[in-house]
Amino acid sequence: MSYVVAVAAPIGGGKTSVVRAVAHELGDATTIHYDRYEKATAKPVQDLKRWIEGGADINEFRVPELSQDLEMLKRGTSVMEPMTGREIAPRKYIVFEMPLGKEHRDTAGYIDLLIWIDLPLDIALARKLKEFTRDFLTEYGPEKHKDCITWLDHYLENYLAVVRDALEIQQQRVPEHADVIIDGRASVPAIVQQATRAILDRLP
């Protein structure tokens, strides 16, 4: 039998790092990531703004391939991640990076445990910006830094215009149905330890 453990957090909340580390700690585990299936974030930011103004129905984000793959994994069948071509083999624990939590009807029925990493949005944004600037400094030479700053300026413009509103909707809805809430201000190792202990206690 496979258990699906979903991990949700705001942008900058460390979901990817936590998901990978928790899967490693559990041992008999694999990972699956919502953002390797969805296409909404590739659309113009105006589409996200219209979605919010229209009532922000999370179930408008249709990802039928993801629902099918979760079902297959729980049945013990391997799947192929569409964006990367990575084979995901079924394991006892399927650690699911899922920012929408159980609010997404198509995938909620496959989630056995939802962990919410609770983090103030200002700290989450600061951590994301530090991630970006670290990448800029390590991957690009000085001749590219102006382009990096221009990109960052555009990112922050979109954040102020619409992304922060979307994150506030996430914070209002997703934690309400979480089985475990972890303080995201802790270090990643501490969060991983708490999450792993909660999983083993509830889904032995």
N, C-alpha and C positions, 0 to 999 in steps of 0.2 A: 504494500500500500504506500502511496506517495502523499505527502502533505504539501500544500502550497502555502508558503509564508510570504505575505506581501509586506514590503517596506515602503513607507511613504514619508515624504519630507518636502519642505519648500526647496526651490532652486538654491543651491549653496548649502543644503543641509547634509551633504555627504552621503546621499543614498547609494551611489555606485560603489564607493569605498566600503561602506558598511555591508552591502549585499555580498560583495566578493569575499570580504573577511569572514562574515558569518558562515558562508558556504564552506570556506576552508576550515573553520573551527568545527563545524558539524561533521565534516568528513564525508559521509554518504549523502552528498548534496550537489546540486547543480544550480545554475542561475539562468534567469530569463528576464529580459528588459523590455518594458513597455515602449521606450523610445526607439527600439530597433524595429518596431512594427508600425507605429503611428506616422501620419503624414501631416498632421495639423500644424506642427511647428514650422513646416516648410512654406506655409501659406503666408500671404501678406499680413502685416500686423493689423491692418484694417479689418480683416476677417475676424480676428480675435476680439476686436472692439465691438463689432456687430454682434458677436456671440454673447458678450457680456450684456450689451444693451437689450438683447432679445430674451434675457432671463437666465442665461448661463446654464443651459441644460447639458450636463456632463455626458448624457447618453447620446448626444449628437456626435460624439467622437466614436465613430464606428471602426472597429479593428477586428473583423471577423476571423482573420487568420490567427490572431492571438488567442481568441477564445477556443478555436479548433485545436491549436497546439497545446494549450493548457489541458484540454480534455484528453488529448492523446498521451501526454506525459503522465497524467494520472492513471491512464489505462496501461501504462508500461511500454509505450511506443516512442521511439526517438523521433525528433522533428528537426527541421533545418531552419535556422534563423534567417529570415528573408533578406535583411539588409547586409549581413556579413557572410552568409552561407555556412556559418558555424553549426555543426551538429550538436544538438542538445540531447543527451541520453537521459532517460528517466532514472531518478535516484529517490531515496526515501524522502528527502527534503528538496523541494523546488523553491528556491529563494527568488522572489519575484519583485523586481524594482518597479513599483507601480505608484506614481504620484497621485492618482485619483482614488486610491484605496478601494473601499466597497461601494463608492458612489457610482461606479461604472457598472451598470447592470449586466452587460454582456460577460464580464469577467468575474463579477463579485461571487457568483455561485461556486466558483472553483477555489476561492480563498478560504483556507482553514484557520488562519491566524493573521491579523493585521497589526503591524507595529508602526506607530506614528512617532517620528523623531521631531519633537517640539522645539522650535527655535524662533526667536524674534526675527522679523524680516530684516531689520537693520544689520544684525549679525550675519544672517544668511547672505545678504548682499555684499557685505564687507569680505566674507570668505570667498565668494565667487569672484570678486574683483581681484583679490590677492592671487587666486588661481590664474586668472587671465594675465595679470602683470608678471607673475612668475614665468608663465609660458612665453610671454613676449620677450623677456630678458634672456631666457635660456635658448630659445629656438630661432630668434631673429637678431641680426646685427643692427647697429645703430642706424644704418641707412633705411631700415624698415620701421623704425620706431614711430615716425610720423604717421604712417599708414595704420599702425596698431592703435595709436591714440585716436585717430579718426574713427576707426571701427568701434573703439570703446565709447566714444562720444555718442555714436549712433545707438549702441546697445543701451546706454543710460537714458537716451531720449525715449526709446521704446519702453523701457522699464517704467519711467515716470508716466508715460501716456496710457499704458494699458496693462503691462505685465504685473505691476504691483497690485492692481485691482483683481487680476486673476488669482494671484497668490493669496489675497485676503479671502476670496471665495473658497479657495482650497482650505485655508485655516479654519473657516467657519464650519465646513461640512465634513471633511475627512476625519478629523480626530473624534467626532461624535460616535463613530462606529468602530473605533480602534479597540483592539483587545489589550494592547500594551502601549503605554505612552512613556517615552524615554526623553529625558532632558538633553536636547541637542547641544547645550553649551559644554557638555563634558567632552573629553578627548575621544577620538575615534576608538582607541582600544577599550576605553571604559564603556562606550556605547555598544560595541561588539560583544563585550563580556555580558552586559545586561541582556541584550537581545538573545544571545545564545542560551543563556540560563533560562529565559522565559520560554523559549521554544522547547527546550528539553523538559521543562517542568510541565508544559501544557500538551505537548505532542511527543510523548516519549517513544 
